[in-house]
C-alpha cells in the first residue's frame, strides 16, 4: 500500500491550495483518513480527519478555513486550504487506516511542503 500526496507549494498569505492524497495497492477497506502537519521545530499535529462515513474533525486553528473531503471510489482524501496564513507553513502528511489481507494498520504519505509567504 502506498499513499501519494501532492498539491503543496508556495502561496501568498490569504491564498489557497488543495492537497490530494491517493492510496493504492491491494486495499480491502479504508477507514479514517487525515492530514497532519509538522512545522520546523514543532511536533507533528493533526490538522483534519474524516471517517469512512464522512464525519470530520479539525484542529481549532484551521476551523472555517480548511475543508477535508474524500472520494471513496478513488481512495483519495483532499484538503482544501483557504485564507492561508504564515503559521500554516509546514510539511503536510496524509494518513489512513487501511485494511489489507495482512490486517489493518495506519499508513503515511511522503509529505508535501506548504509554504505561505509573501
N, C-alpha and C positions, 0 to 999 in steps of 0.2 A: 504494500500500500504506500502511495506517495501523496503528499499534499503539495500542490504547486501554487504559490502565491504570486500575485502580480498587481500592478497598479500604483506602486509607490512613485515618489518623485519629489521635485522641488515645486513649491507653491507659495504664493504670497499670502500674508495674513488676510483672512476673510475669504479666501478661495476655497475650492472644493476638490476632492479627489474621491475616486471609487476604487476600493481594493476588491480583488477577487481571489478566491482560493478553491481550486478544484481537486477533488480526491479521485484517485484512480487505483486500479488494482482489482484483486479478487475480493470484492466487498459484498458482504451479505446485507448489512444494515448500517446506517449512520445515525447516531443518536444526537447528543448535544454537539453543536459546533460553536466556535467562538473565536474572538480576536483578542490577543494580548499585545502589550507593547512594553518596550524597555528603552528608557531614555538613558543617556550616558550617566554613569554613576548612580543609577537607581535600580531598584528591583523590578523584575517583570511584574506587570499588573494586568488584571482582566479589564478589558475595555468594554466588551459586549458579548453576550451569549444568546443562543437561540436553540430551543429544544426541537425535537423532531416534529412536535405539534405546532410549532410556531410561537411559543411563548418566549418573550425576550427579557433581557436584563441588561442594564447599563451601569457603568460607574458614574458617580454623580457629576464628575467634571465634563462628561460628554452628553449628558441628557439634553435633548432638544436640539442637538447639533449633529449627532451621528445616528445612523439607522442601520441596523443589521437585518439581513434577509437571507433566504436560502432558496435554492431551486433543487428540490429533491430529485427531479428527473435527471439533472446534470451533476448531481453530487457536488454542488458548488455553494459556497457561502460568500456573501458580499458585505462590504462595509462602506456605506455612503457617508462621507465626512464633509460636512458643510461648516461654514464660518470658522475655518481653521485658525488656530492660534499658535504662537511660537512654542507654547508649552506642549503642543501636540507632537512636536518633533520627537521621533523615536523610530526604532525598528519595530515593525508590526509583524506579529506571528499569528498564523491561524492554527487552530487546534480542533480536533474532532475525536469523539469516541466512536470507534468503528469496530463492527463485528465481522470477523473473517472465520475461516474454518479452524483457525488456531485459537479462537476466542475473542474476547472484547478487550480493547485497551485504547488508550489515547495516543494520537499521532500528532506530530508537529510539522508545520511547513518550514521552509528555509528562511523566512523573514524577508520583509521588503521595507526599505528605508523611506520614511516620510520626513521631509524637511520643510518646515514652514518658516520662511524668511523673506524679507524684502531686499 
